[in-house]
């Protein structure tokens, strides 16, 4: 069977179109599966929080206080913020717990006393009181290389790394104890 030049061009066009469609569909599926596994795997336990459109003055003051803590620690990277819901190298969490604003205040005061010694006690406590005002309660993802027999119901683990994910849907806050 012989084909005319027009039939050959048509066959090649059909074949090229089919290959192009297959490669685009296949590539898109692979990319979305990769993105899903990279994005959702570490955050599978973290509920999505829609960003608060307009921050109240109290919420903005909380973020401002966190920014001051971020730049005011004795050594860099003991407290820092990232984009919300991103992958953190310490994932998956060893455990997680939810704490109230008052409990976070107590932890922040201890954290500041340990890592912000260049600030006065009054300044540390003032910033800690402001920093916790963003939300009523906080999810804490806890990471520690050497797990101890600590009872999380009676005492907070003031070691390792805490990630407070999706604070107001605007940022993740990390505390390196």
N, C-alpha and C positions, 0 to 999 in steps of 0.2 A: 504494500500500500504506500503510495507516495502522496505527500502533502504539497499543496500549492504554497507559495511564499506567504500569502495572506493567512492561510490556515496555520502555518508555522508561527507567525507573529501573534495570532489570536491565542494559540495554545500556550505560548511562552508568557503572554500577558496574563492569562488565567492562572498559570502556575506561579508566576511572580506575585500576583495579588493574593493567592491562597497562602503562600509562604509569608508574605508580609503580615497578613491578618493573623496567622498562627503565631508568628514571632511576637507581635505586639500584645496579643492576648496572653500568651504564655509569660512574657516578660512582666506584664502588669500584675498577673496573678502571683508570680514569684516575689515581686517587690512588695506587694501588699501583705503577703504572708510573712516575709522577713520583717516588715515594719510592725506587723501585729505582734510577732513573737518578741521583738526587741522592746516595743513600747508597752505592751500589756503584761508581759511576763513579770517584770519586777513590780509593777503597780497593780497586780491583780487583786491585792487585798486593800488597795487604797481607793476609796470611792471618789468618783469625779466630783469636783466642786466647781460650779460655774463661777467665773470671776465676778466679784461684786463690781457693778458698773461705776458707782460713785461712792467713794469712801467717806465715812463720817469723820469729823475732826478727831474723834477718839481713835478710830482705826488708823488714820493717817499718823497720829502721834505714836501709835504702837509701831508702825513701820519705821518712823523716824528714829525711835529709840533702838530698834533692832539694827538700823544702819550705824548708829553711834557705837553700839556694842561691837559690830562687825569690824569697825576701824579702830576700836579702843582696847582690844584685848592685848595682853602683854606680848603674846606671840601670835603670828598670823594664823588664820584658818582654824581658830577654835570655835568661832560662831560665824556662819556665813549663810547667805541666801542664794538660791538658784531659781531658775524658771520652775513653775509648778509641774509636778508629775513627771519629771524627767528621770532617766535611769541614773542611779547612784552606784558607784563601784562596790558599795557594801551590801547591795541586794543579794539575796533575799534576807529579810529581817529575821533575827533570831526569835523575836517575839514582838508583840505590839500591845499597847494598852491606851486607854483614854483617860485623860486627866482633866481636872477642872482648872479654871483660871487661877484659883487660889493655890492649888497644888503646883501649877507651873510657876507661880510667883515665888513660892518657897524654893523651888529648884533653880530658878533664875538668880535669886539672891545668892545661893550657894555657888552657882556657876561663876557669877561675877566676882564673888569674894576670892575664888580660886584663880580666875584668869584675867581679872581687870584690876590688879593691885595698884596700878598707876592712877586710878580714880579714887576719889574720896568715898568713904562708906556712904555718905549721904547721896552723892551723885549716882553710885551704883544702885542703891535702893530705889531712887527716883526713876532711873531708867528701867529697872526691872518692873516696877509698878506700871509704867507706861507700856512696856513691851508686851505685856500679857493681855492688854485690853482689846486686841483685835477680835477675839472670839470668846464665847462662854466656856467652851471645852476644846481640847486638842487631842488628836490622835498622835501617838508617839510610836514610831517604828524604832525598835531598839536593836543595836548591833554590838556584839562584843566578841572578840577573838576567843577569849578563854571564859567560857560560861562557868559561873560559880553556882553554888547552891542557894543563891539569894531568893528570898521569898518576896515576889513582886507585889503580893497583896498587903504586906506590912511595911515594905520600904521600897523606895524608888531606886533603880540602879543608877547611881551617879558615876558611871564609868562608861567606857566605850563611846559609841556614837548614837545620838538621838536625831531622827529626822522627823520634823513636824511637817507632814505633806499638805500641800494645797491650802495654805493659810489664806483664807478669803478668796481662794482660787487665783491668787496673785503670785505666790512664791512658796517654795519649800524652804524651811529654816533648818539648818544643821548645826548641832552642838557637838563638838568634839571634847568630851570630858577629859 
